[in-house]
Every structure is written in structure tokens, then in C-alpha cells.
């Protein structure tokens, strides 16, 4: 899944989340329609957050891995 800016005939910009598989693009979620590029960038950030929350595990959590390993070795 990834966000996409799409220009409409009227000149407005739609921000949608799409998924591409087997050569076909499928619309997943419509984030909204705006008039300027600055507003579209704001919607793109919201779209990235939406993907993070609804797209399953997209990022691995490696926070403080070194500290946990050191605690494990001290106990042994």
C-alpha cells in the first residue's frame, strides 16, 4: 500500500491509498480532496499514518535492542 496524489479534471487534488498487485491498482481508502499542493502534502502525511495503523506490520520494532541483549547476558 502507498499513498498517491491524483489530479482531477477540476484542478483539485485527491489523496488516495492504493494497493498494487498482479499489475492492477486497487483503491483502498480515500483520504480527501484539496485545492493546493501544501494541503495535499498534509494529507499525504495523514495517509502514511493511516497505512501504519491499518496496513499490518510494516515496520520492525528494534528500539533498545542492545540494552535488552546486555540485560540477558548479565543474568546468565
C-alpha positions as CSV (number, residue, x, y, z in Angstrom):
1,X,0.0,0.0,0.0
2,X,1.1,3.5,-0.7
3,X,-0.4,7.0,-0.9
4,X,-1.0,8.6,-4.2
5,X,-1.8,12.2,-5.3
6,X,-4.2,12.3,-8.2
7,X,-5.1,15.5,-10.1
8,X,-8.7,15.8,-11.0
9,X,-10.3,17.5,-14.0
10,X,-11.5,20.3,-11.9
11,X,-7.9,21.1,-10.8
12,X,-8.3,19.7,-7.3
13,X,-6.0,17.1,-5.9
14,X,-7.3,13.8,-4.4
15,X,-5.1,11.8,-2.0
16,X,-5.9,8.1,-2.0
17,X,-4.3,5.0,-0.7
18,X,-3.8,2.3,-3.3
19,X,-2.5,-1.2,-3.4
20,X,-0.9,-2.7,-6.5
21,X,-0.8,-6.4,-7.1
22,X,-0.8,-8.6,-10.2
23,X,-0.4,-5.4,-12.3
24,X,-3.7,-3.9,-11.2
25,X,-4.1,-0.8,-9.0
26,X,-6.9,-1.1,-6.3
27,X,-8.1,1.9,-4.3
28,X,-8.1,1.1,-0.6
29,X,-9.1,4.4,1.1
30,X,-9.8,8.0,0.0
31,X,-8.1,10.5,2.4
32,X,-9.8,13.5,0.9
33,X,-9.7,16.2,-1.8
34,X,-7.8,19.5,-1.5
35,X,-7.0,22.6,-3.7
36,X,-3.3,23.2,-3.0
37,X,-0.1,21.2,-3.0
38,X,0.6,22.2,0.6
39,X,-2.7,20.8,1.7
40,X,-2.1,17.6,-0.3
41,X,1.3,17.2,1.5
42,X,-0.5,17.4,4.8
43,X,-3.0,14.7,3.6
44,X,-0.1,12.6,2.5
45,X,1.4,12.6,6.0
46,X,-2.0,11.5,7.3
47,X,-2.1,8.8,4.7
48,X,1.2,7.4,5.8
49,X,-0.1,7.3,9.4
50,X,-3.2,5.5,8.2
51,X,-1.1,2.9,6.4
52,X,1.0,2.4,9.5
53,X,-2.1,1.8,11.6
54,X,-4.2,-0.3,9.2
55,X,-1.6,-2.0,7.0
56,X,-0.5,-4.7,9.3
57,X,3.1,-4.9,10.5
58,X,5.0,-2.7,8.1
59,X,7.9,-1.7,10.4
60,X,10.0,-3.8,12.7
61,X,10.5,-2.5,16.3
62,X,14.2,-2.5,17.1
63,X,14.1,0.1,19.9
64,X,16.7,-0.5,22.6
65,X,17.6,-4.0,21.3
66,X,21.2,-3.6,22.5
67,X,20.1,-2.8,26.1
68,X,17.9,-5.9,26.2
69,X,20.8,-8.1,25.0
70,X,23.0,-6.7,27.7
71,X,20.4,-7.4,30.4
72,X,20.2,-11.0,29.1
73,X,24.0,-11.5,29.2
74,X,24.3,-10.1,32.7
75,X,21.6,-12.5,34.1
76,X,23.4,-15.6,32.6
